[in-house]
Amino acid sequence: RTHKPALRRYPHPQGRMRFRQGRLSDAGEDLIVHLLTRTLPCRHDVRITAGDDCAVTRIPSSKWDLLLTSDPAIAGVHFTSSLQPEMIGWKAACRVLSDIAAMGGEPLWMLFNIAAPQSMRLATLTRIYKGAAKAARLHDTAIVGGDLSQSRELQIHAFGVGRIPRGKAVLRSGASPGDIIYVTGSLGGSILGRHASFEPRIREGQFLRLWATSMMDLSDGLASDLPRLAAASGAGAIVNTAAIPISAAARRIRDGRTPLAHALEDGEDFELLFTVPEKRCIAFERAWKSAFHLPCARIGVITASPRSITYVDGSCDKHPSIFKGFAHFSKKRSYGNKF
């Protein structure tokens, strides 16, 4: 399967030039990634570069491919000062583990770079590492080093390496029209605690290597991440809002937004979003229920209309996408709960 970059084309060259000369907030996260990565150097042993949950590199004469990923956890962006240090470490490690899960991989090693204020207590830093080590140990992953420096605010930058059988990585770009869209677990309301206590879906991701045509983890909200998966596959999607599994936390929040809006926009659910060919769905759902207690919901279908995301409500009325998940730098979004 050949790779289709997740951010392939922007039709207005003058618009690209304007973005280059403007502020990051004028462009938004996806366009920034596109502009920064499109001319990066590559090598013959790189199978998948920027644009997926992990990069995939090939090891000559090996039955394995390597999965490479990194993720930051920054005070004020990904967590608040009130979060327990152990949970900060847990979240930093599990963000990387979730990326590897989204490719169907097995995590192996992690590195941690930490930048911290001089005023931070040593005991706090020790507790952060304790939380990261607990997450790594649960998934048979070694933390093999990193770096330490001072900074105005606490920043943790985790780098992860995993492996997957050669050629078996599940990409964002593999969905085809007619494929059925699924999500694991329930969505929304992560701000009430799950954003820092979630469990990466490692076993589930490995199981899905046998079934899924495309996959990614939900870090920025379904309303942001589904369009990315669809764009990577050169496709669109129709989503049945009545089928979206809304979490109990999303239903408890009283902030003027609906539970459905929370489920679509909040982000940091770290569940798996994936597609399965329609003709395999019955067998897949039977196999899933035999393997896992975790719910898995059928929420929509991939279409042949590139970048078109349509929501269908319980009465089968169609509505264009009005939901917007989290996106770094962007002015034009409805803010989800990023931490």
N, C-alpha and C positions, 0 to 999 in steps of 0.2 A: 504494500500500500504506500503510495507516494504521499508526501506531506504537502498540504496546502496551508500556507502561512495564515495565522489567525487574522492578521491585519494586512490585507493584500494590496488595497488600492484606494487612493483618494482622488476623485475625478478632477479636482480643480488645482492645477499647479500653482496658480497665483495665490490660492488659499493656503497652500503649504508654505509658500514663501512668507506670507503674512504671519502665519503661526510661528515660523522660525524667528521672526523679528519681534514678536510680542512676548507676553508673559505666559508662564505655564498654564495659568488659569484660562487663557484664551484658547488653549488647545484641548486640554483634558487628557486623561491618562492614556487612553488607547492610541490617540494620534501621536503623543509623545513617544510611546514605546515604538510605534511604527517608524518614526523619523530617526530615532536613536539606533535602531537595530538593523535597518535595511542594508547598510553598507559595512557591517561588521565582517572581519576576516573569518574564514571558515577553513576546515580541513576535510580530507577525504574520509576520515573516520567519524565525522559528525553526521548522524542520521536525522535528528530533529534539532533545530536551533530555537531561538526565541519565538514565542507565540503559543506555547503549550504550558501545561503545569510543570513539566520538567524538560530539560534538554536530554536527548538520547544520543549516546556515543557508542560506537561499535568497538569491541575488543577483538583484534585479529585472532583467528584460530581459537575462538572461545564460543561456547554455547550461550553466553550471556551478553546482553547489552547493559551499559551503565546508565543510570538515571541521575541527573544532577539538578539540584534546585537550591534556592536560597530565599529567605524571607526575613523581614525586619519585624521587631516588636518594639515600638517607640512610645514612651510616656506621652500622654496627651493625644495620641492618635489611636493606638491599639489597646491601651489600658489606662486606668486612672491611678492616682496615687493611693487610693484606698484599697487597691487590690493586694491581697497577701503575696509576699515575695515568691512563695512556692508556686502559686498559681501563675505568676508572671513567667517563671521558668517553664512550667508545664505548657503554657500556651505557646511560648516561643519554639519549643521543641515540636509540639504537635502540629503547628502550622506547616512545618517542613515535612513531617510524616504524612500529613494529609495530601500534600502535593504528590508524594510518591504513591500513595494509595490511589490517587486519581489516574495514574498511568497503569495501574494493576501490578505495581512492583513490590519488591521486598526491600525494606530499609536495611542499610548496613552500618553506615558511619555518619557522624555529625561533627561539625566544628562550630564553636561559639565565639563570636567577637562581641565583647561587651564594652560600651563606653558609659562611664558613670561619673556623677559629680564627686568632687573631692570630699564633700560633706557626708556622703553616704556611709552608713555604718558597715563595717566588715561583715557583721552577722547577717545583714540584709542580703549582701551579695552571696554569702554562703547558702542562704535559704533559696535564692533564685536558682543556683546550681543544683540544689537538692531536688527542686521541682522538675527541672529539666532532666536530671538523671533518672528520676522515677519514671517519667514518660518514656525515655529511651530504653530503660531496662524492661519495661512491659512489652516492648516490641523487638527485643533482642538486638538492640542497636547500640553501638559503642560511640561515646563522645571522646574523640581522639585529640582534641586540642582546640586552639583558637588564639585570640589576642585580647588584650585588656588596655584600655586607654581612658583618659578623662574627658568629660564632656559636660555641657551645661545641664542636659537632661539624660535620664537613663535610656539607653538604646541597646537592644540585643539583636544582633544580626546572625542568624543561624544558616548554616550551609549543610545540605544533606546529600548523601550518595546512596543510591539503591541499585538493585539489579533486577533484570527481567529476562526471561528466555529470549533468545535472539529473534528479533522481528515481531515480538508479541506485545509491544507497548500499545495501549489503547489511547488513541489520539483524539483531540477535539475535532479533527477534520474528517472523520470517517462516516458521519451520518449521511443517509440517503433519503430522498422523498419516500414517505410511507413508513419509515421507521417510527416506532412508538417511543415516546419520551417518558422516562421514569425519574423519580427522586427517592432517595432513602430517607427514613426517619420523618421528622416533622420540621416545619420552617417557621422562623420569626421569633421575635422576643428574646434574642440572645443577650441583650443588654442586662437581663435579669440574672445572669450568671453563667449561662451555657457557653458564652464566648470564650471563657477561660477554663472551662471544665470539660469541654467536648472530648470525645474519643475519636481519633482518626480511624477511618474505615479501611484498615489494612486488609483484614481477611475478606471483607466484602469486595474490595477492589481486585484482589487476586482471583476470587471466584468469577468476577465479571469479565475477566479475560476470555472466558469461554463463550460469552454471550454478547457483550456490548460491541457496537460498531463505533461508538464515540463515547467520551467520558471526560468530566472535569469535576473539581470540587467546588462547592458553593461558598465562596469567601466574600463576595461583594453583593450577594443577593440574587435571587432567581431572575429578577428583572434586568440585571446587568449581565449575569453570566450566561443565560440562555442565548441572548443575541450574539455573544462571543462564540459560543459553540456553533450556532447556526451560520455565522459569517465564515468561520473556519472551514465549514463543510460546503460553503457556497449555496446555502439553503435558507429557508425560513421555518416558521413554526406556528401552529395553532395550539393554544393552551386552554384547557377546560378549567376555569377558575374554581368550579364546584369540586373538582377532584384534588386540588392542592391541599396537602396535609398541613393544617395550621396547628402550631404548637399551643399547648395550654398557656405558656408564657405570653404568646402573642395575644391571646384572648383576655389576659388579665390587665394588660397595659391600658391605661386611660389617658390618652394624650390627644384625642381628637381624630386620630387615624384609625381606620378599620383594621380588624385582625388580618384580613386579606392583604391590605397594604403592607402591614408588618411582615407577613410571610413572604411577600414578593420583594420587598425593598431593604429589609434590615441588614442583611449580610451577617457574616461570621457564624453561619450555621455549620459549615464544614461537613455537610452531607454530600453525597455523590449524585450528580446529575448525569444521566447516560441514556443511550438509545439502544433499542433492540429491534431487529427486523420483525415485522408484523407476523410473519409466518412462524416465528419461533416463540412468540409471546406466551402462549399457553404452556408450552414445555418449560420456558424460563420461569414463569410465575410458580409453577409447581415445584421446580427445583429450588427456587429461592425459599419458599416456605418450609421445605424440608431441611434446608441448611441453616437458616437464621430465624431468630425471634424478632429481629428488627423489621419494622414495616417497610414496605416498598410500594409506592403509589404510581399508577399510570396516570399521567397528567396531560398528555397531548400527543401531537404527531408532527413529524418533520414534513415540510412542504417544499415544492420546487421554486417558490418565490424568494429569491435571494434577499436576505436582511429584512424580511417582512415578518413581524411578530404580531399575531392577532390573538386576542383573548375572547373566549366564548363563555358566556355565563350560563347559569342553570336553565335558562329558557332558550338556549342555543342562539341567542342574538350575538352578533359579532361586533367587537369593538377594536379599534386600533390600539396599539400599546400606549398606555398613559402612565405606566409605572416606571420609575427610574430607581435603580439601586445605587449603591455607593460607587463613586469614582473619584480617585485622588485628583486634586487640582481643578476639577471641573466646577464652573459656576452653575451650569445648567443641569441640576439634579435635585431630586428630593432626598434629603439626607436620611440615610438609614442609621441604625445604631451601630457605629463602627466599634465601639467598645462598651 
